[in-house]
Structure formats: structure tokens, C-alpha cells
Amino acid sequence: MDNLRHRYLLSLPDLPLWVETRDLLLWEGSKVIENPTQSGFVVWRMEDGIGSVVGEPEPQAVALAARDVPELLAFEDNIERLRSHLPAFQAETATIFTEPELLPYVPAHRSCEISLDEISVQSHLPADLLAELSNVAEDGVTIVAAFDGSHPVAFAYVASETETLWDVSIDTIRSHRREWAPCDSGGMNAQSIQ
């Protein structure tokens, strides 16, 4: 691992807020550009379609990353500066869930690992979800599905990983989603600009 990646991995704690950024830094194939003043950096990976801007964004690095990926993570300390560099991009809030004291009741649906061959024959899945799951399975990532009878209706896989944390992607087909309202977390931890 190069010194630049190592230095920033040491400076960012292994917390849920930084899981995607640390995952990008851990991938040797991701691109990293540091500001000349060492007051921040941009890291991104074209294959995943995501990047992260930490600290003071360098306009040229932000422009390169925005050309390569459709989503850039920004944080409370730099979201306004990033908006000024990418005025055509739209910002949306990202919510970070942390483990509660007591885990909620788990419905009694059968859940198990599902293979690429099993995914490819699921004609009831929306095309975008089918493509996402197929790409993930082709990369060798384990996907677990929850079933309603013989049909898989919800899917989970590790999208980003650090030394101690996983960012788990969960997708549920529309017919099996419960309505929920986001709770007020008392503040915004991260934002995604796309």
C-alpha cells in the first residue's frame, strides 16, 4: 500500500461514517488525488461508480472524479464547497444506521445464499435490481436472499468493507416493502452528490 493511502487510513477512524471512504482507500485500483496543501483528498473507483471527497476539495480532482463516477460522498465540513464545484449535481442526505441495544424481531422467512444462476432466472425482479445483483454475483460477492414461498423478495450483500465494518446493501422488491418514515437522527453525517 502506498504512503498516501496508508496516511489517510490512519487519519480516518474505522467508523460507519467512513466505511465507504476507507473501503475505497483499501482498494489498490482506486484513484486518489491529494490536495497540494494536504488538507484533503478525493478517492474514487470507476468500477463501483462511487467516490469520496474528504477535507477541502481540490477543484481539478473533483472534476476528474465526477467525470468517472456518478456518485461522490461529501461530508458536513465540505458539502457546500463541493456544491460550488459541481453545481449541476443534486445532493441527497444519506442516513447511517447503527446497531441498537436490542435487535428488532426477525420475520420467519427462509433466508439463504443465492447464486448467479439462481438470480438470472428470477423474472419477477425489476431489470435494474436483476442487473445489480448479477454484477455483484459475477464479482464473487456472497448474496443472501429472503424468500416468500419459493420467490426471493429481499437481497443483502456487503457493498463496502473495512478492517472491522461492512456496509451492507439491502434491496427489497416493492411488493414486500414496509412503509417507514426516517427518524430524526439529530444531524447529518454524510451526503451523496449525484
N, C-alpha and C positions, 0 to 999 in steps of 0.2 A: 504494500500500500504506500502511495506517495505521501510525502510530508504534509502537503496541503490538506488532503483528506483526513489524515491522522490528527492534525491540529484541530480541525473543526469537529471531528468526532469527540475529541477530548473536551471541547468547549460546550457542546450541546448535551445536556443530561439525557439519559435514556428514559424519557417520559413520554406519555401518549401524545403530547403536543408535537414532539419532534420525530415520531416514528417514521413518517414518510421521508423526511429530510435525511435522517440517519440511514434509512434503507438505500436511498439514492447515493449517499456518500460511500456506503459499503460496496456498491457495485463498481468494479474497476472500469466497466464500459460506459459509465455515465460521464457527462461533460461537466467540468467545474471551472468557473472563472471567478477569481477573487478580485475585489476592488484594489487598485494600486495603493490605497491607504490602509488596506487590510481591515476595513470597517464593515465588511460583509462579503457575501458571495452569492452566486447563482449556480445551482446544480440541477441537471435535468437528464432525462433518459428518453430518447425518441421512441424506443420500443414500448415503453409503458405509457407514453403520452402525458407525462407529468413532470413538473419541475418545482423547485422551491427557491424562494428569494429570502435570504436571511441578512438582517442588518440593512445597511444603506445600499440600495440597488445601483449598480453601475448601468447607465442607460444602454450602452452598446451590448453588454452581456444580457440584459433583459430582452432587448430586441432579438438577439440570436436565439435565446431560449423560446421566446414567443413565436418565432418562425418555425421552430422544430416541434413544439408540443402545444396542445390545445388548452392545458390547464397548468397554472402556476399558483403555488401556495404562497400566501403572504401572511404577515402577522401584524398584531396591533401596532408595533413600533414602525412598520414600513408600508402599511396598506395605502395611505394617502400618497406617498411618494410613488408607489407603483402605479396607482391610478393615473398620476400625471404622465408617466412614461407610456402607458397603454390605454389611452382614452377610449378606444373602440371596444375594449374588453369590458365585460359585465362582471361585477363582483357578487359573490353569494357567500353567505355565512356557512361555516362548517361547524357542526356540533361534535364535541368529543365526549363520549360516554365513558365513565369509569365504573369499576366494579362496585356494586352496592354491598352493604353489610350482609344482607340475606338475598340470595338469588331468587328470581321470580319462579313461579310454578312453570314447569315444562309440560306442554301438551303431550299426550301419549300417542304421538305419530311415529311410525317407524322411520329411523334415520340410518343411513349407511353411505359408504363411499360409492361414488358413481363414476364409471369410466367414460372415456371419449366415445367408445362405440355405443354405450347406453345413451349418452347425451345426444348423439347425432340422429337418433330415431324418435326424438320427442317432438312430434309435430304440433303439440299444444302450446309450445313455448313461443313467445314473441321472437321475431327474427334477430333483433339486437341482443337479446339475452342469450339466444342459442349461439350466436357468433362469439359473444364474450366468453361463455363457458367453454366453447370449443377451443378458442385461443389459449385459455388458461390450461385446459387439459393437455393440449399439444405441448405446452411448456413443461409438462410433468408435474404440475401443481395438483395436490390432492383436493378433490371437491367432494363435499358431503351434501347429500340431499335429504330433505324430509319429504315423506310420501303421504298422499291422501289416497288410500287404497293402493293401486298399482302405479299411480302417476306421481312423479316427483314435482313438488309445488314450491319448494324453497331450497336455496342453494347457499353454501358457505365455503369460502376458501381464504387462505392467507394471501392478501394482496401486497403487503409490505412487512418486512421483518427486520428487527434489530437484534442485539445480543440477548435481550430479555423480553421483548414485546412483539406482538403480532398486531397488525391492522387487518381485521377480518372483514371481507366483503360479504354482505348478505343480500341476496336478491330473492324476493317472493313474488310469484305471479299475482297479478291484480285480484283475481277471484278469491285469493286466500289471505289478503292483507287485512289487518285490523286497522280501524281508524284510530289515529292518535294525534295529540297536539304536543308540540315541543314544549318542554318545561323551561322556565326561566332559570338559566344557569348563573345569572349574576354577572355575566361578562362574556366577551367573545374571545376565544382562544386562538383561532386561526380562520383565515378566509381563503377561498379559492377564487381565482380570477380566471374566467374563461371567455 
